Structure formats: structure tokens, C-alpha cells
Amino acid sequence: MNRHHKYKLAPGTQVREENFGLLFYTYTGPRLFFMPCGNLLGTDFFLGRWSIGQWLDRHPESKNDNRLPGLPQSLAKLKDKGVILEC
Amino acid sequence: MSAEVTRCRLRAPVNLTWEITGKCNLKCVHCLSDAGSELADELSFDQCLGLIDQLASIGVFQINIGGGEPFLRQGFMDILTYAHKKGIVTCVSTNGILMNPSLAADLAELDNFYLQVSLDGATAQVNDAIRGQGTFQKIIYAMECLSSYGVPFSINTVLTRLNFPQLELLRELAASHSAELRVSRFRPSGRGKETKTQLGPGADQLEFFAEWLARNDLVRTGDSFFCLTSENRRRKGLEMCGAAKMTACISPTGNVYPCAFLQEPPFLAGNIKYDHFKTLWDESAIFDSLRNLNSATCTDCVRFENCRGGCPAMAYHTYHDISMPDPECLINLKNPFKKTA
């Protein structure tokens, strides 16, 4: 996992926290994207202020989350679909 | 909508329908809301802004605003602008009668805004038989205004026996105005109860329409036709009923229902004048019953994963029982379901 990557929401995209993780909505269809990451990431992560490494340092409890290994793939998938942008 | 929604309970709707007024300047014969006059106890301007505050605070992404005719509502542009200031995407359904260059220019300024213009035929003869004399020309003018100002919009057509032969013409008419065609389902509620026999599409037409949809990838159906959706159109729109799972409906007076087509007393969750919307979303028994609804007679169907029983509102308006199968799904069209006493 590249700990230096930062991400922000693509224009017209919104995100909110749900029990399963994060729910993304895009103005242009398809509209909904589910990220079943539990509490691993919060919506603030997508302000683009913190890299993945910095986020994990700020939220040390996330380092033991068993969903952590799947995180880069989930983020890459959202990036490929144009939901988030690397910054 | 993805099947994920059926497995997890969302903290708030993804979107909701808000019928912001009952007032309408048309008297369409199929109007599911039976719109016409302003209701005596419609939400005040401040209550409308308060509702938007509530919806923004719980993370509702989109509000679909209809009526009645929303642009007849006093202060509507201020309400709309306020929703956008709060970061909410809006989609407004209009009959287009009040559209003019000035209004189109104002709408073009809104980010993440979408408009649906109702048109029920590709000719004056067909459209005006449903929406009223002289409306076709006014709607075409509205489309020209919107198109020239670059407002993103779709033509919204309720599929009827009358306009069924004009689907291709409607698609071309939309394309010629840089718009999309969105075909909605005729629902026997409101004035549609009275006109279903006369206007509701027949089984053969619905089967043809399902095949036509499969060939016309760019035609939208919104939340209407998942009961007919072929496999290759999956993920083009809703795949199953989103009522109480990802959407809800608020009436002009603040009543909260699971969806716009179930605005009947048994489905009233409460009123936002007295309860916070979030409380109703979380605690309403009727919302819970919709979330746990499974049409028992459908679970063995080969298409169950595609539609999960179809539209409960259609079942309710046909059988007075939301747990019955959708009478117009592809399977039931071929083998009409008979409810036994």
C-alpha cells in the first residue's frame, strides 16, 4: 500500500458514513457506490488533507482493522470509476 | 439500486421525493397526485427551509421536487437555491407551462441540478388528450428555452396506450433538444385510478416496451420499470423497490410516506411539522414493514433477484395488499396472477 496517496471527491460526488462503511453518491450515474470499510475511513479522509499513512497515524485503532489490507484496492476501484481523484 | 441496500439499513434516504405543493395549472387525466388546488395546510416557507436543514444534516444526497407544479409555489426559487446552498442535489419535475428564458437562465446557474419536463405524446393530438388542450406547444417552447440555456433535462413520459406507438418519436424529440427520454410507469393512483382502463398499457404493449427498452440503452426509466428490466439494463437505474430503504416521500403538508405512489392513510409514517424526519425514518413501523417486505409468491421466481417482487404500490393499488406480486412484471404479464380470497 502506498501510504503517501491522498484522495479527494470528484466534482459532483458526495459521501456519508453508514454502518457498513462509506456510501458514495455521484450526480452523474451510476449513482451509488458502497465501500464496506467499517470505521476504517471517515468522510474527512476525502478532503485530501491526509495521506493514507497520515490518516492511519491519526487513527491508530484502524491499523488493527482486518479490512485494512483491502483498502488500496477499494480506493483504486473508486478512482477508476471516477468517484474519487488522487491529489 | 444495488442489492446491498436490501442487506443494510441506511441511516438516511439517498434521495427523496418532495411534493412541494398541490397547486397545479394543468389537470392531467392520469395525475397520480390528483393535483389542482393549493392545500390549506401546506408547509410554510420557513418550514420548507427547516426541512431542508433536517435533510442536509442527516446526509440526504438528492431531493426530487414535484407537485403539483413546483414553480407555482410561492418562494420556490428561494427554496431551491437554499437546498443547493446546503449541498443537496435537486431534480425538479415540471409541466413546463411557466418556463421562459429568464427562468431557464436562473436554473442554468444551479450546479448539480436536473429538470424533468412532462410530455405525454410526440404530437399535440396525443399529448393534449392527456395533459390538456394547447399544452404540447407550450411544452415544446419550454424545451427550447431549457435547451438554449444549457439546462440539463429529460422529457418525462408516462407510458400509456395513447403514446405507446410514439416511443421512437419521443426519443427523437428528446435527442433533438439535447435531452434524455425518461419513461415512467402509469400508476393507478390519484386520477390514474379513474383512467387506468382507458390509458393503462396492455400486456402486449408492456412486453413490447420491455424489448424496446433493451434495445434503447440511453432511455431512462427512473424507478418505474424494474419489473420489466432486462438483464442487460441492470444498473441503469433502480433494480428493485427503494421505498423506505433508500427513498421516501414528503407531501405538500409535511406528511411522510415510503414513496410517492403510496400516499394513502395506511402508509403514513408521520408529519415533519411534529416529528424530525430522522425519527420517522428510524422508528416508523410502516417503514420497517416495507424494509422487510418479501412477496412470498415471488421468492421462487427466476427473476426474483432482479425485482424482488416488483412495485408494492402497484400491488396495493391492484390487490390492496403490498405483499402481493407486481401485476405487471414480465412473468405475471404472461401468466396473470389471480388473488384468491
Interface residues (C-beta under 8 A of the other chain):
Chain A: G12 Q14 R16 E17 E18 N19 F20 L23 Y25 Y27 G29 P30 R31 L32 F34
Chain B: M1 S2 E4 V5 C8 R9 L10 R11 A12 V14 G59 F61 Q62 G87 V89 N112 R235 K236 G237
